[in-house]
């Protein structure tokens, strides 16, 4: 169960990185570029941490990374082509989905073995969830201020 969770979480972080790469390819030299770069830098740290976690737990990444590479980049670039607001809407939607996904994983682990997983709230993945939620909120605020 844990290997599947780690694999899908790593794929999500990988996909998020590719989305930001696509957005930067389109909006990188605009006024929105620094904001996207800042969010992408955070995702790069998340991906690096998940790379470590996969190695520490001897879990292989998904074989679908090439697909997520292309589809993530295309999603990022296509939403960026629609403008800054669409790019931010993409970010909010992805971050909200990731947050819901992490929450469901925590609930599943807690139900399976409550005593063992009580410390999940302090586990290494906790800060990723916290940062994902905060990033989604910041993006929503940014979009709401302008739209």
C-alpha positions in Angstrom: 0.0 0.0 0.0 2.8 2.4 0.9 4.7 1.8 -2.2 1.7 2.6 -4.4 1.1 5.8 -2.4 4.6 7.0 -2.7 4.7 6.1 -6.4 1.6 8.1 -7.2 2.6 11.0 -5.0 6.0 11.2 -6.8 4.2 11.1 -10.1 2.0 14.0 -9.0 5.0 16.1 -8.0 6.7 15.2 -11.3 3.6 16.3 -13.2 3.3 19.5 -11.3 6.9 20.3 -12.2 6.1 19.7 -15.9 3.0 21.9 -15.7 5.1 24.8 -14.3 7.7 24.1 -17.1 5.0 24.5 -19.7 3.7 27.7 -18.0 7.2 29.2 -17.8 7.8 28.4 -21.5 4.9 30.7 -22.4 4.8 33.2 -19.5 8.4 33.1 -18.3 9.3 36.5 -19.8 6.2 38.3 -18.7 5.3 40.0 -15.4 3.8 36.7 -14.3 7.1 34.8 -14.8 8.6 35.5 -11.4 5.5 34.3 -9.6 5.4 31.1 -11.6 9.1 30.6 -11.1 8.7 30.9 -7.4 5.9 28.3 -7.3 8.0 26.1 -9.6 11.0 26.3 -7.3 8.8 25.1 -4.4 7.6 22.1 -6.6 11.2 21.3 -7.5 12.0 21.0 -3.7 8.9 18.8 -3.3 10.0 16.5 -6.2 13.6 16.3 -4.8 12.1 15.2 -1.5 10.0 12.6 -3.1 13.0 11.3 -5.1 14.7 10.8 -1.7 11.7 9.1 -0.2 11.4 6.7 -3.2 15.0 5.8 -2.9 14.9 5.4 0.9 11.9 3.1 0.6 13.1 1.3 -2.5 10.1 2.2 -4.5 10.3 2.6 -8.2 8.7 5.5 -10.0 5.8 4.9 -12.2 6.5 3.7 -15.8 4.1 6.5 -16.9 6.5 9.4 -16.2 7.1 9.9 -20.0 3.3 10.4 -20.4 3.1 12.8 -17.4 6.2 14.6 -18.8 4.3 15.4 -22.1 0.8 15.9 -20.7 2.0 18.0 -17.8 3.9 20.3 -20.1 1.0 20.6 -22.5 -1.4 21.4 -19.8 0.8 24.1 -18.4 1.6 25.6 -21.8 -2.0 25.5 -23.0 -3.4 27.1 -19.9 -0.7 29.8 -20.0 -1.5 30.5 -23.7 -5.0 31.4 -22.4 -3.5 34.0 -20.1 -2.2 34.4 -16.6 -5.7 33.9 -15.1 -6.1 30.5 -16.8 -2.6 29.5 -15.7 -3.4 30.4 -12.1 -6.7 28.6 -12.3 -4.8 25.5 -13.5 -2.5 25.8 -10.5 -5.4 26.2 -8.0 -7.2 23.2 -9.5 -4.0 21.0 -9.4 -3.1 22.0 -5.8 -6.6 21.5 -4.6 -6.7 18.0 -6.1 -3.3 17.1 -4.6 -4.4 18.3 -1.2 -7.6 16.2 -1.4 -5.5 13.2 -2.6 -3.0 13.5 0.3 -5.9 13.9 2.8 -7.5 10.7 1.5 -4.2 8.8 1.8 -3.7 10.0 5.4 -7.3 8.8 6.2 -6.7 5.4 4.5 -3.5 4.9 6.5 -5.1 6.0 9.7 -8.0 3.6 9.2 -5.7 0.7 8.4 -3.5 1.0 11.4 -4.4 3.9 13.7 -1.6 3.3 16.2 1.1 3.1 13.6 0.1 6.1 11.6 -0.9 8.6 14.4 2.4 10.4 13.8 1.5 11.1 10.2 0.7 14.7 11.0 4.4 15.1 11.9 5.7 12.9 9.1 7.9 14.2 6.3 5.0 14.3 3.9 3.0 16.6 6.2 4.9 19.7 5.2 4.3 18.8 1.5 0.6 18.8 2.2 0.8 22.0 4.2 2.8 23.7 1.5 0.5 22.5 -1.2 -2.5 23.9 0.6 -0.8 27.2 1.2 0.4 27.5 -2.4 -3.2 26.8 -3.6 -4.5 29.4 -1.3 -1.9 32.0 -2.4 -2.7 31.3 -6.0 -6.4 31.6 -5.3 -5.8 35.0 -3.6 -3.7 36.2 -6.5 -6.3 35.3 -9.0 -9.2 36.7 -6.9 -7.4 40.0 -6.5 -7.2 40.5 -10.3 -10.3 38.8 -11.7 
